[in-house]
Amino acid sequence: MSMILQNQWLCRPISKFIFSNLVPTTYAALVFPPKHVMTCSLFVVHATNAPFPPHGVDEFVENAFDEPKVKILKQKMEVHGISLDNSCLPGKYYNLFCPKCKGGELKERSLSFHIVPDGEFAMWRCFRAKCGWCGRVFADDKDLYSRTEERLGLEPLGPKLIAYFKERLISEETLSRNSVRQMSDSKTVIAFTYKQNGLLVGCKYRTTGKRFWQGKGTEKMLYGIDDISDAAEIVIVEGEIDKLSLEEAGIRNCVSVPGGAPGKVSSKDLPPIEKDTAYQYLWNCKEYLDKAVRITLATDNDPPGQALAKELARRLGQERCWQVHWPKKDEFSSFKDANEVLKYMGADALKRIVENAEPFTIGK
C-alpha cells in the first residue's frame, strides 16, 4: 500500500543510533552528534538536551522534486510501497505508516523516513519491535533500481526464441505482456524481467538447455508480483514458464517462485524471518500475500516440487492453501507441471485442473 507523506508528520529520529548502520559515517556524525538523544511522539518532537540541528541538516530547496536526484529517489521508493509527493522535502524527517507492518494493531506511524539534504540517498526504519523494517536507496544511477532493459543489454525476442515458446503454446501476446526478452549479445538466452509497480528490479536468465542464473543484485521476490497486487485468490507455481502457461489458460493472478525447490522438507522449526534466507522472496512480498484468502500451490509433480509446496504452506498458513494434483499422463507416469499439461491437454484442461485444487494437507 502506498503512502502519501504529509508535512505535519515531521519527526526527528528516536535516537542517535537508529540509522547508524544505514548512513555513511561522516553523515551520521553530522546528523547525530554525540551526547544528544531525541525522542518522538506521534506528531510532536521532544528533545532532551538537544541543540538546534547542525547547519544544513534542515535546509532544503523549494520544489525539490524538480531536482533529478530526488526524482530518482521518488521512483525507487515506489518500489518499496512508499509514494512521495511534493510535500516531502530533503533534510526533513517524517513519521509514516510502515508498508510492511501497517503500524500494528494500534496503527502507529512507526516508520521514520528521511532524505538527506543533498538528495544523495533516502533511509527509513520502522520502530515497532515486531517489525524493524529498515533500508536505504541511493540516487546514484548505478544501483539496482535504475536498471533499464537497454542497460541490461536486453532486446525483444527474436524468431528463434519465439518459436521455442510457440512449441510450448506460449503466445507472443503473453510474452509481450510479461516483458520476456532475450540478451542482445546472445540470441538464445531468455531474459525474464522481474518488475514491481511496473519498475524493473531484476532479471533471471535461462538458456534453452535449462541453465539458469540471476542478474547481480536482483531483488528476491516472486515473478509476476504486479499480477497479484489486488488479488484475493492467487496461484503459485515453480517456474516462469509455468506462470506464462497459466496466463494462456486465462489465469493471470499467478506468480512464480524465483529459485529452485528444496530436496526435502526441513524437520526443523521455521527460522526467524530475517534468517529465512531461502524463502526471503515470500517475506519481501508479504504485503501482497497477506491479502490472499486462498493460495493455490501448483508446484512440480516431483519430490522437490512437493517439498516446495509443503515449505510454502508452512509459511503461508496451511488453512488458506490448496494444492493442485497433476493428472496421469499414462499408466506409469503423471504430468510434471503446468506447461506440460498445457502442451498435451490444452488451456481449458489446465484451467479446470487448477480450479479443482484440493485443500492442502501436509501429510499428502
C-alpha positions as CSV (number, residue, x, y, z in Angstrom):
1,M,0.0,0.0,0.0
2,S,1.4,3.4,-1.0
3,M,1.5,6.2,1.5
4,I,1.5,9.9,0.9
5,L,3.8,11.9,3.1
6,Q,2.4,14.9,4.9
7,N,4.3,17.8,6.4
8,Q,2.5,17.6,9.7
9,W,4.2,14.2,10.3
10,L,7.5,15.8,10.7
11,C,9.6,13.8,13.1
12,R,13.1,13.6,14.5
13,P,14.9,10.2,14.8
14,I,14.2,8.4,18.0
15,S,17.8,8.0,18.9
16,K,21.2,8.8,17.5
17,F,21.7,5.1,16.9
18,I,18.5,4.4,14.9
19,F,20.0,5.0,11.5
20,S,23.7,4.5,12.4
21,N,24.0,1.3,10.3
22,L,22.3,2.9,7.3
23,V,24.3,6.1,6.7
24,P,27.9,6.8,5.9
25,T,30.0,7.6,9.0
26,T,30.6,11.2,8.1
27,Y,26.9,12.0,7.6
28,A,25.9,10.0,10.8
29,A,28.3,12.2,12.8
30,L,26.7,15.3,11.3
31,V,23.1,14.3,11.9
32,F,23.5,12.5,15.2
33,P,26.1,14.4,17.3
34,P,27.2,12.6,20.4
35,K,25.5,13.1,23.8
36,H,22.2,14.3,22.4
37,V,19.3,11.9,22.2
38,M,15.9,12.8,20.6
39,T,12.6,11.0,21.1
40,C,9.4,11.3,19.1
41,S,5.7,11.0,19.9
42,L,3.0,10.7,17.3
43,F,3.3,14.1,15.8
44,V,5.3,16.2,18.3
45,V,9.1,16.1,18.7
46,H,10.6,16.1,22.1
47,A,14.3,16.7,22.5
48,T,16.4,16.0,25.6
49,N,19.5,18.3,25.9
50,A,19.4,18.7,22.2
51,P,20.8,21.8,20.4
52,F,19.5,23.1,17.1
53,P,20.4,20.8,14.2
54,P,23.8,21.3,12.5
55,H,23.9,23.8,9.7
56,G,22.4,22.3,6.6
57,V,20.6,19.4,8.1
58,D,17.1,21.0,7.9
59,E,17.8,23.2,4.9
60,F,16.1,22.3,1.7
61,V,15.4,23.6,-1.7
62,E,11.9,24.7,-2.7
63,N,10.4,22.5,-5.3
64,A,12.9,19.8,-4.5
65,F,11.1,17.3,-6.6
66,D,12.3,19.2,-9.7
67,E,15.8,18.1,-8.8
68,P,17.0,15.0,-10.7
69,K,18.4,13.1,-7.7
70,V,15.2,13.4,-5.7
71,K,13.1,12.3,-8.7
72,I,15.2,9.1,-8.8
73,L,14.7,8.5,-5.1
74,K,11.0,9.0,-5.5
75,Q,10.9,6.3,-8.2
76,K,12.9,3.9,-6.1
77,M,10.7,4.4,-3.0
78,E,7.6,3.5,-5.0
79,V,9.1,0.0,-5.4
80,H,9.1,-0.3,-1.6
81,G,5.4,0.9,-1.4
82,I,6.2,4.4,-0.3
83,S,4.8,7.1,-2.6
84,L,6.3,10.6,-2.2
85,D,4.6,13.8,-3.2
86,N,5.9,17.4,-3.3
87,S,5.4,17.8,0.4
88,C,8.3,15.5,1.2
89,L,11.5,17.5,1.1
90,P,15.2,16.7,1.7
91,G,16.5,17.5,5.1
92,K,13.3,16.7,6.9
93,Y,12.2,13.7,9.0
94,Y,8.7,12.1,8.6
95,N,6.7,9.7,10.7
96,L,4.7,7.4,8.4
97,F,2.7,4.2,8.3
98,C,5.0,1.3,7.7
99,P,4.0,-0.6,4.5
100,K,5.3,-3.9,6.0
101,C,3.5,-4.0,9.4
102,K,0.9,-1.2,8.8
103,G,1.6,0.1,12.2
104,G,0.4,-3.0,14.0
105,E,-2.9,-3.1,15.9
106,L,-2.5,0.4,17.1
107,K,-2.0,1.7,13.5
108,E,1.1,3.7,14.7
109,R,3.0,5.9,12.4
110,S,6.1,3.9,13.2
111,L,8.2,4.4,10.1
112,S,10.8,7.2,10.3
113,F,11.8,8.4,6.8
114,H,14.5,10.9,5.8
115,I,16.0,12.2,2.6
116,V,19.4,13.7,3.2
117,P,19.7,17.4,2.4
118,D,21.8,17.0,-0.8
119,G,19.4,14.3,-2.1
120,E,22.1,11.6,-2.4
121,F,20.1,9.0,-0.6
122,A,17.0,8.2,1.5
123,M,16.7,6.0,4.5
124,W,14.0,4.6,6.8
125,R,13.4,2.4,9.8
126,C,10.2,1.1,11.5
127,F,10.4,1.5,15.2
128,R,8.0,-1.3,16.1
129,A,9.8,-4.1,17.8
130,K,8.0,-6.8,15.9
131,C,8.8,-5.2,12.5
132,G,12.1,-3.2,12.5
133,W,12.0,-2.9,8.7
134,C,14.8,-0.6,7.5
135,G,16.7,0.2,4.4
136,R,18.1,2.9,2.2
137,V,18.2,3.8,-1.5
138,F,20.7,5.9,-3.4
139,A,20.2,8.4,-6.2
140,D,23.3,7.0,-7.8
141,D,22.1,5.7,-11.1
142,K,24.5,2.7,-10.9
143,D,22.4,0.8,-8.4
144,L,19.6,-1.8,-8.9
145,Y,16.5,0.3,-9.2
146,S,17.8,2.5,-12.1
147,R,18.1,-0.6,-14.3
148,T,16.6,-0.5,-17.7
149,E,16.3,-3.1,-20.4
150,E,18.8,-1.2,-22.5
151,R,21.4,-1.0,-19.7
152,L,21.0,-4.8,-19.1
153,G,21.6,-5.5,-22.8
154,L,18.1,-6.8,-23.5
155,E,16.1,-6.7,-26.6
156,P,12.7,-8.1,-27.9
157,L,12.6,-11.8,-28.6
158,G,13.8,-12.9,-32.0
159,P,12.3,-15.6,-34.3
160,K,14.3,-18.5,-32.7
161,L,13.0,-17.9,-29.1
162,I,9.5,-17.0,-30.3
163,A,9.5,-20.4,-32.0
164,Y,10.8,-22.0,-28.7
165,F,7.9,-20.6,-26.8
166,K,5.4,-21.4,-29.5
167,E,6.3,-25.1,-29.2
168,R,5.3,-24.7,-25.5
169,L,2.0,-23.0,-26.6
170,I,3.1,-19.6,-25.2
171,S,1.8,-16.8,-27.4
172,E,3.7,-13.6,-28.4
173,E,0.9,-11.6,-26.7
174,T,1.6,-13.3,-23.4
175,L,5.4,-12.9,-23.8
176,S,5.0,-9.2,-24.6
177,R,2.7,-8.5,-21.7
178,N,5.2,-10.1,-19.3
179,S,8.2,-8.3,-20.9
180,V,10.0,-11.5,-21.7
181,R,13.2,-10.6,-23.6
182,Q,16.5,-12.0,-24.9
183,M,20.1,-11.0,-24.4
184,S,21.2,-8.8,-27.3
185,D,24.6,-10.4,-27.4
186,S,23.3,-14.0,-27.1
187,K,20.2,-14.6,-29.1
188,T,19.4,-18.0,-27.4
189,V,19.3,-16.7,-23.8
190,I,15.9,-15.8,-22.4
191,A,15.6,-12.9,-20.0
192,F,12.6,-13.0,-17.6
193,T,12.3,-9.4,-16.3
194,Y,11.2,-9.0,-12.7
195,K,9.1,-5.9,-12.1
196,Q,7.4,-4.4,-9.2
197,N,5.0,-1.5,-9.6
198,G,6.0,-1.5,-13.2
199,L,9.6,-0.9,-12.4
200,L,12.4,-3.2,-13.4
201,V,14.0,-4.6,-10.3
202,G,15.9,-7.6,-11.6
203,C,16.3,-10.3,-14.3
204,K,16.6,-14.0,-14.4
205,Y,18.2,-15.7,-17.4
206,R,17.6,-19.1,-18.9
207,T,19.1,-20.9,-21.9
208,T,17.1,-23.3,-24.0
209,G,19.2,-26.0,-22.4
210,K,17.8,-25.2,-19.0
211,R,20.7,-23.4,-17.5
212,F,19.6,-20.6,-15.1
213,W,21.2,-17.6,-13.4
214,Q,20.1,-14.3,-12.0
215,G,21.4,-10.8,-12.6
216,K,23.7,-9.4,-9.9
217,G,21.7,-7.7,-7.2
218,T,18.3,-9.0,-8.4
219,E,15.6,-8.3,-5.8
220,K,14.4,-11.5,-4.1
221,M,10.8,-11.6,-5.0
222,L,8.0,-13.6,-6.8
223,Y,7.9,-13.4,-10.5
224,G,4.9,-11.5,-11.8
225,I,4.2,-9.8,-8.4
226,D,2.2,-7.0,-10.0
227,D,-0.4,-9.5,-11.2
228,I,-1.5,-10.3,-7.6
229,S,-1.4,-6.7,-6.2
230,D,-5.2,-6.7,-5.6
231,A,-6.0,-10.5,-5.8
232,A,-7.8,-12.3,-3.0
233,E,-7.1,-15.6,-4.7
234,I,-3.7,-16.4,-6.1
235,V,-1.7,-19.3,-7.7
236,I,2.0,-20.0,-7.0
237,V,4.0,-22.1,-9.5
238,E,7.5,-23.3,-9.6
239,G,8.8,-21.6,-12.8
240,E,8.4,-18.6,-15.0
241,I,7.2,-20.7,-18.0
242,D,4.5,-22.2,-15.8
243,K,3.3,-18.7,-14.8
244,L,3.1,-17.9,-18.6
245,S,1.3,-21.2,-19.2
246,L,-1.4,-20.3,-16.6
247,E,-1.9,-17.0,-18.3
248,E,-2.6,-18.9,-21.6
249,A,-5.3,-20.7,-19.6
250,G,-6.8,-17.4,-18.6
251,I,-5.3,-17.3,-15.1
252,R,-3.3,-14.1,-14.5
253,N,-3.4,-13.9,-10.7
254,C,-0.4,-16.1,-10.7
255,V,3.3,-15.8,-9.5
256,S,6.3,-18.0,-9.7
257,V,9.0,-18.6,-7.1
258,P,12.3,-17.2,-8.3
259,G,14.5,-20.2,-7.5
260,G,14.5,-24.0,-7.3
261,A,12.8,-26.3,-5.0
262,P,14.4,-27.9,-1.8
263,G,15.5,-31.5,-1.8
264,K,13.2,-32.3,1.1
265,V,11.0,-30.7,3.8
266,S,13.0,-29.4,6.7
267,S,12.5,-31.2,10.0
268,K,13.4,-28.0,11.9
269,D,11.1,-25.3,13.2
270,L,10.7,-22.3,11.0
271,P,13.6,-19.8,11.4
272,P,13.0,-16.1,12.2
273,I,12.1,-14.1,9.1
274,E,15.5,-12.4,9.0
275,K,17.2,-15.8,8.9
276,D,14.8,-17.5,6.5
277,T,17.1,-16.7,3.5
278,A,15.9,-19.4,1.2
279,Y,12.4,-18.1,1.3
280,Q,13.2,-14.4,1.6
281,Y,11.2,-13.8,-1.5
282,L,8.0,-14.6,0.4
283,W,8.7,-12.1,3.2
284,N,9.7,-9.4,0.7
285,C,6.2,-9.9,-0.9
286,K,4.4,-10.3,2.4
287,E,2.1,-7.3,1.9
288,Y,0.8,-8.9,-1.3
289,L,0.4,-12.4,0.1
290,D,-1.3,-11.1,3.2
291,K,-4.3,-10.0,1.1
292,A,-4.9,-13.6,-0.3
293,V,-7.6,-15.7,1.3
294,R,-6.9,-18.6,-1.0
295,I,-3.5,-19.6,-2.2
296,T,-3.3,-22.5,-4.8
297,L,0.1,-24.2,-4.9
298,A,0.7,-25.6,-8.4
299,T,4.3,-26.8,-8.0
300,D,6.0,-29.5,-10.0
301,N,4.9,-33.1,-9.6
302,D,8.2,-34.5,-8.3
303,P,9.7,-34.9,-4.8
304,P,11.4,-31.4,-4.8
305,G,8.2,-29.8,-6.1
306,Q,6.1,-31.4,-3.4
307,A,8.6,-30.4,-0.8
308,L,8.4,-26.8,-2.0
309,A,4.6,-26.9,-1.7
310,K,4.9,-28.0,1.9
311,E,7.5,-25.4,2.8
312,L,5.4,-22.7,1.2
313,A,2.3,-23.9,3.1
314,R,4.3,-23.9,6.4
315,R,5.0,-20.2,5.9
316,L,1.8,-19.0,4.2
317,G,-0.6,-20.9,6.5
318,Q,-1.9,-24.3,5.6
319,E,-5.5,-23.2,6.3
320,R,-5.6,-20.9,3.3
321,C,-3.6,-23.2,0.9
322,W,-4.9,-25.5,-1.7
323,Q,-2.9,-27.9,-3.8
324,V,-3.0,-28.9,-7.5
325,H,-2.6,-32.6,-8.3
326,W,-1.4,-33.0,-11.9
327,P,-3.3,-35.8,-13.7
328,K,-1.9,-39.1,-15.0
329,K,-0.1,-39.0,-18.4
330,D,-0.2,-42.7,-18.9
331,E,-0.2,-45.9,-16.8
332,F,3.3,-45.3,-15.4
333,S,3.6,-41.5,-15.0
334,S,1.9,-38.2,-14.4
335,F,2.2,-34.8,-15.9
336,K,5.1,-32.8,-14.3
337,D,3.9,-29.2,-14.4
338,A,1.5,-26.6,-15.8
339,N,3.3,-26.2,-19.1
340,E,3.3,-29.9,-19.8
341,V,-0.5,-30.0,-19.2
342,L,-0.9,-27.0,-21.5
343,K,1.0,-28.7,-24.3
344,Y,-0.7,-32.1,-24.1
345,M,-4.2,-31.4,-22.7
346,G,-4.8,-27.8,-23.7
347,A,-5.7,-24.5,-22.0
348,D,-9.2,-25.4,-20.9
349,A,-8.0,-28.6,-19.2
350,L,-5.2,-26.7,-17.4
351,K,-7.7,-24.1,-16.1
352,R,-10.0,-26.8,-14.9
353,I,-7.3,-28.7,-13.1
354,V,-6.1,-25.6,-11.3
355,E,-9.6,-24.6,-10.3
356,N,-10.2,-28.1,-8.9
357,A,-7.3,-27.9,-6.5
358,E,-7.9,-29.6,-3.1
359,P,-7.4,-28.2,0.4
360,F,-3.8,-28.6,1.3
361,T,-2.8,-31.4,3.7
362,I,0.8,-31.5,4.9
363,G,0.7,-35.3,5.1
364,K,-0.1,-35.7,1.4
